[in-house]
C-alpha cells in the first residue's frame, strides 16, 4: 500500500467522542472530518463494530478514515455497546438493540454541524453485516452503503453453519468473541468507572456458542438480520465486496441478482481483508473506488461509476497448492448484469472415476464411500482471515478418502465464473449424513489445488428450516452448490470433483460413520458455469492501493504463528493445532499495551465419530505502567451421537489477582446435525 500524506483537504480528528442513545447508554466514537466542515457541512460515513477503535483496529482505522475524510467526508468509527470504551453489555451478534443503536448514531451524525444531513455506512465483516441490516430499516438520513465480507443470509452462508452442517469456525469465532467481550475499557478514556463497566461485561455477556448451538436449523433466530428475507427493503445504492479466499463471496452474487437499487459487486483474490490491504494480492486502490462511490451516491456527482460493470471479479489462473499466497495471478473480468447471459451452464454426467462430456450416455453403475475422519485436515479455514497458512493444501491426501471423478486432460483452456453444482443421486445407510464436495485443478504432475467446495447436511435436502431424517437404502436426489468462484483451468490439466462423507475439522462430522452410495445412472452430474473467453465488458484497471499513514506502534514482545498437523499411529489420534500469537504491541501516543494469543486444537481418534473435540484458549492482556489486566478464556466442544457437550471457563485478573471466574457446563441435543 502506498502511503498518502498529502490529501485534498486537511483532516481534523476528534477522539473520545461520547454518543448518547435512548436507553441512557453512552457509546464511544472517534471522528475524522475535513477542516472547516462545521461551516461547510459534508456527508458522514459510519463504521459500527465491536473491535475496539482505541486499540485492536486503531492501526487499520488510521489508513482508512483519515483518507476518506481528506476527500470530503466525515468518518465516524463507533464501538458497539459493551465493546471498547462504550458502556453497556454486548450479548450477541446483530441484536435488535444494536440495530436501533446504529439508527440513533446515524441520526446523531446527521444533526452535527459538520454533517449536511446525509449519511452512509461502511464496514467489513460485522460492519458489513449491520450496514446491510440497517439499510433494510431505511433510516431517514442513510444514502448508500459499502458492505465487505458479509452475508444476506445468517444461516445458509455465515460462520456458524454451511449447508446445514455445523462449522468448526463456529467454535473458533465464538471463542474469539468470548475473549473480546471479556476485555476492559481503557481507564484513561472512561475514567474511574472502568472497573464497574468491566465487571458488568464479565457477568453479562455470556457464552454465545451455547445460544448458537441451540439453533441448528434455519429458524427465526437466524432469519433476524438476514436481509435476503426481503431484499426489496433495501432502497439505497450498495457496493458489495469480498474475496475468493474469504468465506462470504456468495453473498455478492446474490445481492447483485436480488437487489433492484444501483449496485456494484467486487470480488478479488483476497482473504477477509479490506482490498487496499488485500492478501493474497494484488491489492487495489479500493479507497479511491470508495470515494468515487460516495461522490456519486452521497454527493450526486455524475462521475460514471454507475455505468461500470455490475460485477467485477478476479479470474484466477492456475497455481500449485499452497497454504498461503502473496499473489494470485489473474485478470479482472466484468459482467454488465448478474446472472450473466454469457455464462453457459454445462452439465457433465459422472461415471466411475470420470467426468464425462456433456450428453454422454452412462451405464447403471454405482460407487461407495465411507470417509475417514482425517478427510478435511488439509481443508484450511472456512474463512481465511488474513491468509497465513490457513488456505487448503494439496488435495491428493484428502482424495484418498473420497469418491473422485476426473475429466480427461483438457484440450483447451476452460474458465468458470459462478457456482459449480453437483447433482447427486444416492443412498445412505444412516439417518443422518453429510456430503462434502470439492472441485480441484489437477496439474500434469498430479498436484491438486482446491478451487472451491460445498457442504450439505443431507437431512436438509428439502430445506434448512425443516430437516428430515434419511431413510437408509432409499434413493435420494440433491443439488449441492459449491461456493462461487472465477477460475481458469489450462490445457493439459484435469478438472476433478471429489465427494466425502466427513470434512473434519472444517465441519462437525455426522453422529456415526456413513456409507454413501452414489448412483451413476445419469442422474449424478457436475454443472460448470462456463464463461466463454472474450465475452463481457473489460473493466478499467484499478489504481494502486493507497491509504493514509498507519498509526505508529511498537512491538514490545514478538508474536508466533503455527499450523501443526500430527498423527499417532499407535492409538490413531489425529490433531490439528493452530496458534496465533500477536505478542505485545504498545501505542506510544497513549502508553497503552495490548497482547493477544489464541490457541485452537481439533482432535479425533481413528474411526470413532464420537471422538472429535475442539478446544480453544484465548489470552488478552492490557497494561499501562505498573497496571495490568488479563483475561483467559477456555472453550471445549465434544459430542455423542445424541448431544453436544460444551464446557467453558472465564478468568479475569487485575495486577496478578484473580478478580472474576465463571464456568459453563451444558449439553445440547443434536438436531439431525
N, C-alpha and C positions, 0 to 999 in steps of 0.2 A: 504494500500500500504506500502510495506517495503521500508524504505529509504536507499539508497545505497550511501555511501560516498567514498568507495574505488573502483575506476574504473580501467580497464586495462591500460588506457592511461591518462596522465594528460591533463586537458582541459584549453584552453586559450579562454577567452571571449572578444569580441570586440563590444562595444556598440556605438550607434550613427554613424553607417556607412552610408554614402551617396552613392546612386547608380544612376548615370545619365541615362536617357532614351532619345530616339531620338528626341522628341519634346522639349527638354530642361528642362523638369520636373525632379526634384531630389527626389528619393524615399528613405525612411528611413528604415534601416535594422539593424539587430544585428547578429553577427556571433559567434558560438561556434565551436571550432576545436581542434584537437589533437595538443598538444605542439610539435613543430618540423615539422609540416606538410608543412611549407614553404620550407623545404628541402626534405621532403618525402611526396609528394602530395597524397591526398586521394579523393575519390568520395565526392560530395557535394549534400545535400538534401535541397530543398526549401519548406517552408510553406509561402503562399502568401494570406493574408486575411486582412479584414478591421477592425479588432477588437483591434487595439492599443496595440502593443507589449510592450510599455513602462508602461502600467498600467492595462488595462482590462484583458489581457491574460498573464500578466507577471508572475503570480504565477504558472499557468498551464504550460507555456512555460519552466519554470525553472525545472520542473520534467521530461520533455521530451528531449529537445535539448541537454543539457549537458550530459545526459545519452547516447544518440546516438553518440555524439562527443567523449565520453570516450571509445566508442567501435570502433572508427576508421573512423568517418565521420565528414565532415564539415557541420554544420547545419546552415542554413541561414533563418531567420524569417524576412519578409519584410511586411510593411504596404502598402496596395493598395494606389494609388494616392487619395488624398482628405481625407485620414484617418490617425489617429495617428499623426506622425510628418512628413508624406510625403506631398510634395507640390501637387497642383492641386485640382480638384474637382471630387468627386465621384457622378455620376449621375444615376446609376442603376447597377443591377447585370450583370456580365459576358459580358460587352460590348466588342466590338472589340478592343478598346484601352487597356482594362485590359489584354486581352489575348496577345496582342502584347507586352505590358509591361512585362508580365511573360516570354515571349520568350527572350526578351532583358536582363532580370535579369539572366536567365539561361546562356545566352551567357557570361555575365559579370562574373558569377561564374566560368564557365569553363576556363576562361582566368586568374583567380587568381593564384598566385604561389602556394597556398596551395591546389589547386584542380588538380586532374590528368586528367581533361578534360571530366569526366563522371559525370552526374547529375541525380538526382531523384526528384520527387515531392511527398509531403505527406501533408494531411490535412483532417480536419473534417468539415463537412457541407460546407460552402463556399469554403474552401480549398480543400475539396474532389471534389466538382463540377469542379473547374478550373483545378485540376490535370487531370481529365478525358478530359476536353476540350482542354487543352494544349497538352496532349498526342496525341489527334486526329490531331494536327497540325504538329506533327513529328519534333520538333526541334532537331537539329543535336546531341546535347550532351545528350539528355534525354534517360536514360537506363531502367527505371522502375518507377512505381508509386504505392503509397498506398492511396486509397480513402476510407474515412469513412463517413457514414451518408450522402450520396449524391445520385444523380439520373442521369440516362442517358436520361430521358425524362422530360423536364422542364414544360410541360403542364399536362401530364397524372398523374404525380407522384411527385408533389412538393407541397410546402406550399400554393400555390395560388389556384389551382383547383384540385378536385379529382373526377374522373368520369364525368367531365363536370360540377360539382357542385362547386359553389364559397365557399371556405372555410373561416370560421371565423378566422383562423390563418393567412389568407391573410392580414386582417386588423391588427392583432396583430404584425405580422412580419414587415409590412410596418411601423407601429408606432415605432418599435424598431430601424429600420434603419433611420427613420425621426429624432429620438433623437441622434443616434450615429453620423450621418453626420453633426449635428449641433455643435459638440464638437471642442474646440480649440486644436492646438498643444501645447506642453509644451514649454513655453518661454525659459527655461534653455537649451532645446535641439536645438531649431531652431533660437534663437536669437531675435533681435528687430523686425524682420519681422513677428512675430507670429500673431499680430493683423490683418494685411492685409490678411494673409492666412486664418484666422478665418472668417473674413467678406466675403471673396471670397466663402467660403463654405456656409455660411448663405444665400447668394444671389443665388448661382449657383446650389446647389444640387437638389432642387425641391421636389415635393411631388410624390414619386414613386407610391403610391397607385392609383393616377389618371391615370397613364400610364397603370398599370396592369388591371384596370377595363375597359379600352378601348380595351382590347384583351380578350374577353370572350370565344373565340373558339381557336382551335389549328391552329394558323396562322404562318407566317414567323417569327413573334416576338418570339414565343416560340420554333420554330424549331432551331433558332440560339442557339448554345450551347447545343443542345440535341444530344448527340453523338449516340443515337440509330438510327439517320438518316443514319449512315454509320459506324457500329461498326468495319468494316474491316480497317478503317483509323487508328485504334489504333494498333500499331505494337510493343509495348513493354509489358513486363510482368506486370500484375495487381494483387494487393491484394485489394479486396473489402470487407468492414466491415460494419456491422450495428447491431441493436438490436431489439428484438421483441417489446419493448416499444418505439422505435424510429419511425419516420414517413417514413423511407427510406429503409426498409428491402427488398421491392420488387425488387429494382434495383440489389441487389446481385444475386438473382435468374436469372434475365435477362442477366446480364453480364456473369455469369458462362455458360449460354446457348449460348449466341451470340458471345462471343469473341473466337478467334482462337489462341491467344497467350497463353503462360504459365500463369495460373491464379489460385488464391486461393480465396475462399469465406468463410467468417466467420460471423455468426450471433449468438449473445449471448442473454441473458435476458435483456440487458441494455437499458437505455434511450439514449438520444442524447449526449453521453459522450465517451471519449477515454476509451477503455476496461480496462486499468490498473487503471482507476478511476471509473469503471463501477458500476452503480446502476440502478435498483436492481442488487445485486450481484448474483453469485460470480464474482468479478473482477478477471482478469487473468494476467499472465506475458506477456502482449502484447508487451512491448518494447523489450523483449528478442526475441519474434517472429519476430518483425520488423528487428532486427539486422540479424537474420538468413535469412530473405527475401532479405535484401540489400546485405548481404555477397554473396548470390547465384547469384543475377542478376546485381549487380554493381561491384563486385569483382571477380566473376566467380568461387567461391568456391563450390565444389560439396559436399554439406552438407546434401543432402537427402530431403530438403524441397519440391523439385519439385515432389517427389514421394508420398507426403501426399494426403489425400482426397481433391478433388476439392472443396467440400463444407463441412464445419464443422458447426454444429448448435446445440443449446442447446434445448434438448427435455424437455419441461416444464411439471412438474407434476401439478396436480390439486391443486388449492389454493382457499380459500374463497375470495369473492370480497373485495377489499380494494383500496383506492385511492393512496396508496404508499406501497412499499415492500422494506425491507432492503435486502432480499434474495429471489430468486425464486428457489425452489428445482427442481432438474432435473439431466440430464446427457448429455454428449457430444455424438453426433452421427455423422457419416461421410458418405459421398457419393463419390464414385470414379469418377462419372460423373453426369452432370445435363443437361437435365432431367434424373432422375434416372430410370433405367429399373425395379427397385424393387418396385416403387410406383404403387399401384393399384388404379385406379380412379373408385370409387364405386358410381354408380348413384342410388339414392333412391327417388322414387316418393313421392309427398306430397298429402295428403288428408286432410279433415277437422281436424285441430289441430294435425295431426300426420305426422311424417316422417316414411315412410313405409320401409319394407325390399326391397332389390334390386329385380326387376322383378315383384313386386306385382301389381295386377290389381286394378285400381281405377275407381270410378263411375264418372258420369257427375255432378260434384259439383263445387261450386264457393264460394268465401269468399271475403267480402269487408272490407276496412279500410279507414278511414279519420282521420289521426293522429292529435292530438292537438299540438300546438307549444311547449308545455312543454316536449315532447319526445326529448331527447338529452341533458337534463340538467345534467344527470349523465354520459355523454359520456367521460368526461375528454378532454384533449387537443388532437388535431390531431397528434401532436408530443409531447411526454413527454420530455421536455428539460433537466430536471435533477431530475425527479421523486419526487417532493414534493407531495402535494395532487393533482396531475393532471392526474391520471390514472382513468379509468372508475370504477364506483361503482356498487352496486347490481342492476342488470338489471330488477328486478321484476316490479319496478315502470315504467320503460320505456316500458316494455312489455304490460302494461295496455292500451297503446295507439297504439298497433301494432297487426298485424297478427302473431300468434305464432303457431309453429309446433314442436312437441317433438318426440323423439324416446321413445319406452318403456325403462324401466331401463335396462342398458346394462348387458348382461350375462358375458361378459369378457372384459378385458382391450382393448381399441382402441387407437392407436397412429396415428396422421396425420402429414404429412410434405409436405408443399406446399400451394397452394391457393385453398380453397374451392370455389365452384361456385354455384350460384342459377340460374337455368334456369326458367324463369318466363314467362308464358303466361298471358296476362292481357288486360283489357280495362280501360280507364280513362274517366272522364267527363270534363277535361280541356285540352287545347292545350299544356300546359307546366306543367310537373310533374317530381318528383324525387322519387327514391326508396332508402331507407337506409336498408341494410341487415346486421344483426348481428348473429354471431354464439356464443353460450354460453354453458358453462359447468354447468349443474344444479345438485346441490348436493342432497342428500337424504332428507335434511330438506327444500329444495326448493330454497335456495340461488343460484343466477345465476351470474356466473363470465363470463364477455365477453372475448372471446378467440380471435376473430378477427371480422372484419366488412368490408363492401364495400359500396360505393355510386355510383349511376348512375343517371345523368340527362337524363330522358327517351327520350328527344328530340335528344340526341346524340347516339341513338341506332345504327345508320348506320355510325358512325364515329364522332370524336371530331372536325374535320375540316369542317363538313357540317351538322350542326343540322337542323332538320325539325320539325315544329310544329306537334303535335299529332292530329289525327282525333278522337274526342270524340266518344266513342262507338265502334270504330273499334278494332278488335283483333290484338294484337302485341305480339311479342316474343323477349326476350332479354336474354343474358347471363350476369350475374352480378358477376364478380370475387371479392372475398374478399382478403384482404392482406394475403400474405403467412405467415405461422406460423408452429411451431413444438409444438404439444400439445398432452398430454396423457389424456384420459378420463377413470377413474377407473370403475370397476364393480359396479353396483347399481346406478351410475349416469345416467343422461339423456343428450343427445345432443339436443340443441334447436336452431332453426333458427327463427328469428323474422324479420318482414318486416314493415317498417313505411314509411309514405309519407312526413315526415319532420324530421329533426335532428338538430334543433337549440339549441345552437349557434355553434356547430361544423361546420355546413354548413348553408348557407343562404337559407331560405325557398323559395318555388316557389311563383309566384306572387299572387296566390289565393289558398285557400284550395282545395284539390283534393280528390275525391273518387276513389280509385283504387280497381278494382275487379280482384282478382287472379282466373284464370280458372284452376281448379284442375281436369283435364281430361286426365292426362298422360303426358302433355307437361310441367308441372311445377315440378321441381325436384331439389334435392340437390346433388351435386357431391362432395365427400370427397376424398382427396388424402391419402389413407391408406398406412402407412409404416409398413409392417409386421415386427414383432419383431425378432431380431436375424439376420436381413439382413444388408448388407453393412459393410465396414471396421470399426472397433472400433478404433477411433483416440487415440493417446497417450495423456495423461493429460497435461494441460498447467502448466508451472511453476508458482510459487507465484508471484503476482503482485509486481512490484518494480519500482522505479524511483529515480531520484536524489532529494536532499532536496528542498522543495518548498521555494521560495523567502520569506523572513521574512516580515510580515505585522503586523500592529496594528489596532485593531478595535476601532475607536475613538468614534463612536456612534453606538448603537445597531440597527439591522435591524428588519424587521417584515414581516410576510407572512400570507396571509389569502385567503381562498377559500370559499365564503359565498353564499348560495342559499336562497332566500327569496321569499315569495308569499303573495300577498294582496288579501284576499278573499272578499273584498268589491268591488274594481274596477278591480280585476283579473289581476293585474300586476304581472309578474314574473321577477326576477332579479338574475343574476349570477355575482358576483363581485370577482375579482382576484387582490390581492395586492402582489407585490414582491418588498420589500424594503431591499436593501443590506446595509443600513446605510452608515457610512463614514469609509473608510479604508485609513490608512496612510502607505506610503512606507518610512521607516526610512532612506534608503540609499540615497534618493533624496529629502526628506521632502515634497513630493507630496501627496495631499489628494484628494480622489475621492469619490463621493457619487452618488448613483443611486436609483431611486424609480420609479416603474411603477404601474399603476392602470388601470384596464380594467373592464368595465361593459357592460353586454349584457341583454337587457330588451325586453319584449313583453307583449302584453295585450290580454288576452282571446283568441279568435279565429280570431283576426284581423291580417291578413297576411301582412298588410301594417304597422303594429306597431313595428316590430323588429328594434332595434337600437343598434349599437355597439359604445362605447365611450372609448377612451383611453387618458391617460395623462402620460407623462414621464418628470421626472426632473433629470437633470445631473448637477453635481457640481464638480469644480476643484479649488484647493486652495494651496497656499504656503505662509506661514507667514501671512501678512495682506492682501494679494491679493486674490480676489475671482472672479470666473466666474461661471455663472449659465445659463442653458437654460431650457425652459419649452415648451413642445410641446403638443398640443391637436389635436385629430382627432375624427370625428364623421361621421358614415356612417348609412344612413337610405335608405328607398326605397318606391316607389309606384309600382303599377303593371307595369308601363311603364318605370321608371327611377330609377337609384341610385342617391342619393344626398350625396355629400361629402363636409364636412366643416373641415377646419384645421387652426391652428394658430401656429406660432413660435415666441417666445420672448427670447431675449438674454440679459443678464445683466453682467456688469462688475463693481465690487465693489458697488453693490446695485443700480446702474443706468442702466435703460434700454437703450441699445445701438443699438438694431435692433428689428424690428417687421414685420411679414408678415402674410397675411391672404389669404386663398383659399376658394372659394365657387363655386362648379361646379355641374352640372347634367350630367349624362351619361346614354344613352339609354340602357335598358336591351335587351340582345341578346339571347332570349329563355333561360334565366337563372332564 
